[in-house]
């Protein structure tokens, strides 16, 4: 069973974290949104407090486990919002559950598969992890998610994110890196889906380039850019990100 926390009552909002993160990444948003909604934040297997009980072969497999967990908790018609890798899982969940999902939001994520440059970067990550281990990788990886000109200002948040990332298992980091590298393009799934769809992008995102987000924005009903924001809008610009999500959820449920 996946570890998770939940707050509040009302329509379920399911938040899916990214690579080297856990459900704790959403704590600030959950505190704010739980006055109106039931906010549910799981840890994927191998991250946070969810153990990696078996090897992860693909993003589809993660979505399959998540679908079983959603059924077990009787979460009906959730609005699913995923950050980065959590967005990849959200898209696979959408492929599996279709209209059972009320709406989908991708935050600093993409429906495209990895291009050749990104695949090479994933392979370098695998080599680094095998040579240096999880803790050293997390310490080098997490700061790159923040825009360079704000790293001093956001040093405390960066430290929290690094400590959270260090809870991930080495096996999990290796498995998910491979799974992300080999995942499919999911634009077709997005286009076929009739519900509302959000893409939130940061203009300084080093992991999901703004050009890539702009190229796919036609697949979404709602597209928002955060100026001067890197890969972690929910940390870098908490109130702006909260407002985007509140507006989107309000549109979905009106």
N, C-alpha and C positions, 0 to 999 in steps of 0.2 A: 504493500500500500504506500502511496506517495505521501510524504510529509507535506502539510500545507497549513496556512493560517487563513482564517476568514473573519470578517467584521461586517456588522450591519445586517439589515433586512431589506427586502425588495427584489427588484429584478437582478439576476446574477450577472456580475461582471467578472470574467475569468482572465486573470493577468498571467502571461507566460514570460518568464525571464529569459535572458540571453546566456551566451557562453561565458563561463567563469563567474556566474551570478547565482542568486537564489531568489526565492519569493520575497526575501527581505528588501530587495531592490525597490519594491512597490510600497513599502510601509507608509511613506508620506502620503502618497496618493490614496492608499486605502483609508488612512485616518480621515482624509477630507471627504472621500466619496461615500463612506459607510453611513453617513447621516441619511442618505437617500437610497442606497443600493446595498445588495449583498455582494461584498467584494471577496473573491477567493483567489489565493495566491499559492500555487503548489511549487515545490522544488522538484525539478526533473531528476530521474534516477542518476546518482553519481554526483549530484550537486546539493549544497546546503545540508539538510538533515535526511535526505532520501538516499538510502544505500543503493549501490549498483549491484543488484542481485544477479544479473546476467549481462553478458556482453551486448552492447548496442550496435546493431548492424546498419541501421539506416534511420533517417528522420521519420520515415513512414512507421517504423517500429515504435518510435517514441510516441507518435500520434495514436497508434493502436492501444498502447498502455494507457494513454490519457483518456481515450474514449471509454475504455473499460472503467476507469476511475470516475469519470463523469456520470456514467450509468449507475455505478455503485452508490454515489452520493446523491443521485436523483436530481442532478442539476439540469433544469429544463430551459431550452432556448437561450443559452448564454450569449452575451456579447463578449467575443473573444478578442483580447488585445495582446499582441506579442511584440516584445523587444528583440530586434536582431535575430538570433537563432530561434527565439520564441515565436517570431513571425513565420519562420520556415515551418515550425511545428503547427502553428495556427492554420497555415495554408493546407497542410496535409490533413489536418482535422476537418477543414472545410471540404476537402475532396471526399472524405469518408462520411461526413455527417450532413453535408449540403444544407438544405433549408431548416434543419434542426438547429442550426446556428443562427441567431437573430441578426447579428452583424459582425463584421470583422474589422480590426484595426491593426495596421503594421506601424510600429514605431522604430525608425532608424533601421529598417529592414528592406527586403526586396523579394519580389516574386521570380526574379531571374535566377538561373543557376550560376555557378561559378564560371567565370571566363578563365582562359589559360593562365593569365597572370595571377589570379586569385588562387587557382589550383596549385601553382608553384609555391605561393605563400603558405598554403595549408601544408604542403610537403615539407617546407622549411620548419614549420611549427612542429610537425611530427618528429623531425630529426632533433630539434632543440629539446623537446619534452623527453625523448628517450635518453638524451645525453645528460641533461641537467636536472630533470625532475620537475614536479608540478609547482612547488613553491617559487623556485627561481623563474620559471616561465611566467607565473601570475604577476610577479614583481616587475617584470619587463613589459608584459602585455597590457596591463590595466592602464598605466599612465598614457599610453598612446591613444586611448579612447577619448581622452579629454583634449580640447584644443590647447595648443602649446601656450598661447598668451594668457591662459587662465589657470594654469597648473599650480601656480603658487597660491592664488586666491582660493582654489578648490582643493588645497592639499589635504584638508581633513576628510572631505568626501572621498578623495582618492584613496586615502589610507583605509577607510571603512570598506570601500569596494575591493581593495586588495585582500583585506582580512577575510571578507566573504568568499572571494575567489579561491583562497587557500584551503577552504573546506572541501573543494572538489578533489576527487580521487584521480590519480595519474591515469588509471585505466579508463575512467570516464572521459577525461580530456582527450586521450588518444582516440577513443571510439567516436566521440562527437566531431572531432576534427575530420576524420575520415567520412563520417556521415554527411557533414556539411559540404565537403569537397565533391562528393558524388551525388548530391541531391539533384532532383529534376527541376527544370523550368516549370513554374506553376502559373504562368500568365493565363493559360486557357481556363484553369479552374476559377480564377478571378473573373474573367469575362463571362463565364457561364452563370455565375452566382448572381441571383436577383436582389439580394439584400444590400444594405448600405455598406460602403467600404471606405476606410480611411487610410491614407498614407501620410505619416508625419516624418518630415526630413529635416536634417540640420545642414545648413550651407557649408559648414566646415567639417562635416563627417568624414573621417579618414577611412572608415571601414566600408561604408556604403556611400559612394561618391554622389554628390548632388546631381551631376549630369545623368547618372543612372536613374535616380528618383524621378527627375523631370521627364526622362524618356518613357517611363511607364505610367505617368500620372493619369493618362486617359482611361486606364482600367479601373480607376477609383471614382466613387461619387464625391469624396471629400479629399482634397489634397492641401496640405499646410506645410510651409517652410518656416523654420525658426532661424532667423538671421544670426550669424556668429556662433551657432551651436554646433558641437561635435556629435559624438555618437550616443551621448547620454542625456538627452533633453530632460528626462525626469529627475536628474540630479543637478544639471547645469542651470536649468530654467524651470524650477518646480512649478511656479504659479502659472507660467505660460502653458506648460504641458498640461497641467490640471485643467486650465480653461479650455484647451483644445478638446480634451477627452469629455469634459462636461457638456460642451456644445454638441459634440458628435452623439453622445449617448442621449442627450435631450432630443435631438433630431430623430434618432432611431425609435424612441419610445413615445413620441408625441402623437 
